[in-house]
Amino acid sequence: MQRLLGRSSDCELDLTSCTCRTCLHSVLTGLKVNPTSDSIFPILNYVFTFPSPLNTPLKCLELANCCLNRVDMTYLANSLHSESLVHLDLSGHDIFGSFSTAFHKLLSRCSATLTTLVLEECNIEDDHLTTFTNALSPCQGLQELKLLGNPLSSVTLRRLFSTLTTGFPKLRYIEVPAPRDCYSEDVAYPLEDAVLLDYNRDLFQQTRGQLLGILERAGRGDVEVCTPLMASSGPPSHLSPHILCHHALNLQQQKTNKTKKHVQILEIQ
């Protein structure tokens, strides 16, 4: 079912309806597609082709676990809307195995506006670091980067942080996974809940200290680094054994909530 946030849950949104199309034209600035095994090509075809049916560009795009393919990503990367994205979530997709070139182009197109990038469980591995940082480098206005659930080693995380400190002056919040080498060699990603908390805590704390040291030496100690190992309904707390943070800043959460109040999102289930 398709629905516009703010309407009743049983209010269907028909993209062929004149009334619904007018509603889309006037208020839609965000699009969230809930996980599905069906193709979302018709949705992307409607929203992202030129000329666009929307009067205002999309600012928030959440497509986590939506089985995007290369064609879908090509549509996104070539859309005029990609030049205005502020929040982008592509979690649950093998971005470098499925559509590396299109992903690189999409980040390049939205680099002037993008502030939040969420790439959880995207199978980003050590070998992808150079490709990833090259794609990320134009996004110098980035404020939040979330990479949970990716099999990155402690060495690669240190290299990533060193790269982030050479630019990205507005970056204030990073979610990093527990390093791949904190788990046994035979674990498979994405990690199951039973495995998630079975990690080498000494190595984790050692790596964590090294990452924070990289930030401090670069004069970037104001950046919050967090590793939420389990879901949390509230802001992160450094007192929780399963949510390990540096600087539990409430300001970032408040800014995020304030921004969301001004974004009208079409949610498709």
Salt bridges, closest charged atoms under 4 A:
GLU62 OE2 - HIS87 NE2 3.55
GLU83 OE2 - ARG109 NH2 2.96
GLU144 OE1 - LYS146 NZ 3.95
GLU216 OE2 - HIS246 NE2 3.92
ASP222 OD2 - ARG172 NE 3.22
GLU267 OE1 - ARG3 NH2 3.35
